[in-house]
Amino acid sequence: MSVYRLLLTAALFIAGISPACADLDETESNLSAFDAELTTLRKQQLLPGLAVAIIKNQELLWSKGYGYADDDHEVPIKPDTPFWIASVTKTFVGLAFLHLEAEGLIDLNEKAADTPKFDGLCEWLAGTALPFGHDLNCESPITIRHILQHQVQGQPGERFAYNPIMYSRLSRYLEHKLGEGVDAVEGRHNFLGQTIDRTILDPAGMTRTMSSQWDRSKALAYFDMAEGFGVSDNGQLTKRPRPGRHIPGGAGVVSTVMDLARYDIAIDTGKIAPEPIRSRLFDPGKLNDGSIPVYAYGWYVQDYQGTRLLWHSGWDEEAGFSAIYLKVPEHKITLIMLANGEGLWWGNPLDGAEIHKSVFVQTFFRHFLNQQFNPE
């Protein structure tokens, strides 16, 4: 019996499912073909290392590591290798904020300008040539909810425009409201990190995940974290400096595909996202004109060929990491990919949701959802 079949049989036995042999054969064949294509894609996309997990029916179906975590090729990537997950952190932040709101500790309709030093940041950003400062009116009533749902540009609530810089001031809001003040947000395991520990990591059993690199209780995860890489003009891999240590809001979490699988299962089973929090987590609501945006609370919500996709990407060119976290609820399947290079990033637009254009996601669709989606 092959390794794939042994893993599948064990997982299904634990879940209390007795699959037909034909179903096992098809799944084993899909996994084998997917594995082979990932090996090729990793090299084509110049990824030093890659870790992948697939969750099906709230159980880990498969996981694997490819390549290396270091520039000397001495440390192989494994499913429990920690990576900087970049903007996938926003899924944790959205959930943590909904928990705090449910506990009556914060009000998402509070004006962001009530946080000390917010006006200065907003005015600075609006005065730059960065796309995140375009059409940013700092005198507008921007709320914490608008920031969480990327609706700050133009009139607040007017449209979706991805804005990681504004997101990265959410930790200052919490530090002002519930912590030690905005000046204490850096250089320590801040209130946002503590909240993610309490509401997500601890109950989900995510022992290899740090909600900031100041969390000394996760020293082994910090020590084992993969090194990030960029690609020079001549096509050579170059090691990048380790990313910043505190969690500002837009990034800051370090995790593994195995821990993210635990996270995914804990969300879907209600362990860390009970109703009504879970329904709100993936509900983008409506814009001012009544239209539905593509972003909820830390999650993109994309309709693709009549199927709902919930996802977030991660890309940090300075640190040299990228990530994909994709849920397809209708088919109860999730794909998680972490890399210590930039090659998972496909260039999603700042005002839309197009994860289907990722070559890695296209490969996933072809092998596991080929009857659902038509190629574009």
N, C-alpha and C positions, 0 to 999 in steps of 0.2 A: 504494500500500500504506500502511495506517495506521501510526501510531507504535507502537501496541500490537502489531501483527503483525510489524513490523520487529524489535522487542525480543524477542518470543517466538521468532521464527525464528532470530535470532542466538544466543539462549540455548540453544535445542534443538540447533542445529548444533554448538555448542561441546561440548555433552553427548553428541554422537554419535547423536542421535535424529532420525528422519525422521517427523514426525507427519502424520497424515492431515489434509487440508484441513478436514474437518468438525470435528476436534478443535481446530484452531487457531481456527476460527470461533467455537466454543463458548467457549473460554477468552478470546478477545478480547472477546466479548459480555459475559462475566461481569466482566471487568476494567473495561470501560466503565461497566457498571451500578453496580459497586461504587464506582468513582471518583465517579460522580454522587451516590450516596447519602452518601459521606463528605463531600462539599462541603456538603450540607444538614445532616448531623449535626454537623459542626464548628461551624456557626453556631448551631444549636439548643443545643449544649452550651457555648456561650460560650468556645470555645477560640481564643485569638489565633493560634496556629500549631500545625500537626500535621505529622508526618513518618511515612510508612508504608512498610513493605517486606513482600513476600511471597516466601517461599522455597519452591520445589517441587523434589523429587528432588535435593536438595543443590545447587541452583543458584538464583541470584537470578532470580525470575520477573518482578518489577515493583517499582518504588519511586516515590514522589512526595512532594513537599512542598506544604503548603497554608498560606496566611496569612503572618504576619510574626513575626520573632524579637525585635522591639523595639517600644517604645511610640509611636515616630514613624512606623511603617509604612514604614521605609526599607530594612529588611533582610529580604528574603523567605526563608521557610523552604525549605531544600533537603534532599535525602536525606543530605547530609553535614554538616548543621547539628548541632552538639553540644547535648545536653540533659542536665540532671540527671535520672538514671533512677530515683532514689529506691530503693525496696525491690527493684527488679530486680537491684540490687547483690548481693542474697543468693545469686543463682545463681552469681556469681563466687566468693563467699566459700565456699560449699559445695564447689565444685570445687577451690579452692585448698587447703582443709583436707584433702580426700581425697588430693591430691597429696603434701602434707606427711606424711600418715600412711603412704602407700605408700613414701615415702622413709625411713621409720623415724625421723622427726624429732619426731613427736608421738604421743600416745596419746589417742584420742577418749574412752576410758573414764576418763581422769584426772578427778578431782574439781575442779569449778570453784572451790571454796573454797580450793584450794591456790594460786590466783592472789592476790597481795597486793591488799588493799582490796576483794576481792569481797564479803566478809561485810557490809561497811558499805553497799555498794550494795544488796545483797539486802534487808537490814533496812530501809533507807530505802524501797525500793519496796514492800515488804510493808506498810509503815505508811501508805501513801498511799491515796487513794480511786480511783486509776487502775485500770482493769480488769486491767492487766498485773501488779498486785500482789495481786489477789484469790486467796486460797487458796494463797499462796506460802509454803512452809515452808522457811526458810533453813537449818534444821538437817538437812534431808534431803540424801541423797547425790546432788546434782545434778552430772551429768557434762557434759563438753564436747559429747558426742553429744546429750544431752538438749536443750541449748541450740540446737544446729544443727537439730534436728528439732522445736523448739517443744513440748517435753514436760516443762516445768519446773513447771507449776502443779499443785496437788494432790500426790500422791506422784509423784516423777519417773518418767516412763514410763507413767503412768496414762492420760493423754489428750492430745490435741492442743489447744493453745490458743496462737494466734499472739501472740508476745511480742517485739516489736522492741527493747524496752529491754534485755532480757537479751542479745539478739543483738548489740547494739551494744557489748558488753564483750568480744567475741571478739578484737578487736585487742589488748586488754590482756593476754589470755592468751598470744598469740603474742609480744608484746613482752617479757613476763616469761620465757618459755621460750627464745626464740631471738634476741631483739632487744636493746634497751638498757634494759629495765626499764619498768614500767608508767608511770612519771612521764615517759617520753620518747615516749609514744604520739601526743601531739598536737604541732602546730607543726612537723611535718616529714613527709617521705614515709616513713611508718613501715613496719615489717616486713611487715604484711599487704599494703600497697600494693605493696611490692617483690616479694612472692611472686606476686601477681596479674600483675604485669608479666612475671615470669620464666616462669610456668607457663601463662599464657593469652594475654596481649596480644601479646607479642613473637612467639611461634610462630604465632599466628593472623594476624599482620600487621595488627593493629588500631591504626593510627597516629593515629587521631582520637579515641582513648579514653584518659581519665585515670583511674587507679586511686586518685587523690586529687588535689585541686587544688594540692597542694604539689609535684607533679611538674613541675619547670621544663622538662623536655625536651618537654613537651606545651603549651608556652606559647600556640601558635596555637589549639589546641582551647579553652583557657581564654578567650582573647580572643574567639573566635567563638561562645561558648556563648550560647544563646538566653536572654532575660530571662524570669523567671517572673512569672505574673499570678494574682491572685485576683479575686473578684467582690464588690463592695461591696453593702450592703443595698439600694441603689437600682439595682442591676443594672449598674453601671459597672465596667469592668476597672481594676484598680489594680496597679501594679507592686510586686512583692515584693522584699525584700532578697536578695542572692545567698547561697546556702546555705554552710554551714561547709566548711572546706577539707580537713580530714583525713578518713581513712576509718576509722570506728569498728567497722564490721562490718555494721550493718543498712542502711547507705546510704553514699554517698561516691563512686560511679563516675559519670563523665560520659561519654556516648557518643553515637553517631549510629545511625540505622537501618541504614546501610550497614555500619558496623563490627559491629553486632549480627548482621547477616546473615553476615558472615565468622565470627563467633563461633559461630553456629548450625551452619554448615557444618563448621567445625573440630571441634565436638563430635561431630557425626554421622559424620564420616569417621575419627574416632579420632585426629586430629592433636593435639588437646589433651586428649582424654579416652579414652585407650586402655583396652581391657579389662584388668583387671576394674573399673577406675575408673568407666567409663561406666555399667555395669550397676548399680553401687552408687549412683551419683548420683541415679538415678530410682527407687531401691528404698526405700520407706518402712518396710520391716521390719514388726515387730509390736509392739503395746503389751503391757503386762504381762499382760493377760487373753487375749492371743492374737489380738485383732482388729487389723485393718490400718488405720493412720491415713491422713490425706490429705496428708502432707508428708514428703518425703525429705530430701535435702541441698541446701537452697536452692530446691527446686521443689515446688509443689503437684502432687499426683498424683490426678486426679479421674476417676472412672468416670461418663461421661455417655451415657446411652442405649446402653450396651454398648461404648462406645468410650473408650479411654484418652486423657485430655488431660493434658499436662504444661505448667505455666504459672507465671507470677508476675506480679503487678501492682505498680505503683508509685504512691504518692500522698503528696505532701508539701504540706500546706495552708499551711505557713509559707513555703515557698519558691515555691509556685505551679507545681508540675509534676505530671504523672501519666503512667503508662505501662502498656502491656499487651504481654506476650510470651507467645505461645501456640503450642505444638507439638502436632500431631496425628500421631503417628508412624505409625499404621496407614495413613494416606493420604500420608505423606511431605510434609506441607505445614506451614508455619510462618507466623504473622502477628506482626509487630512494629509497635508504634505508640508514638510519643513525642510528648508535648504540653507546651507551656509554659503550661498552665492545668490546672485540676483536673477537667475534664469527662470524662476517660476513666474516672474512678473511679465505681463503681456501688454501693459499700457492701457488699463481701463480709463475711460474718460472721467474728468472731474464732475461731470453733470449727468452721468448715466450709470447703467449696470450692464456689463457685457462679459460675464465670466465665461460664457460659451465660446469666446474667442481664444481662450487659453488652449494651447496645444495639449497640455496635460489633461485638462478637463475634457477636451474632445476625445482623447484616448480613453478616458474613464467612461464617457457616454457610450462610445462604440462597443466597449466590452461588457458593460453592465446595464445599459439602458438603450440598447440598439433598437428595440421594438417601440420605444417611446418617442425618440427624437429622430427627425430626418436631417441628414447632413446639410449644412448651408454652404 
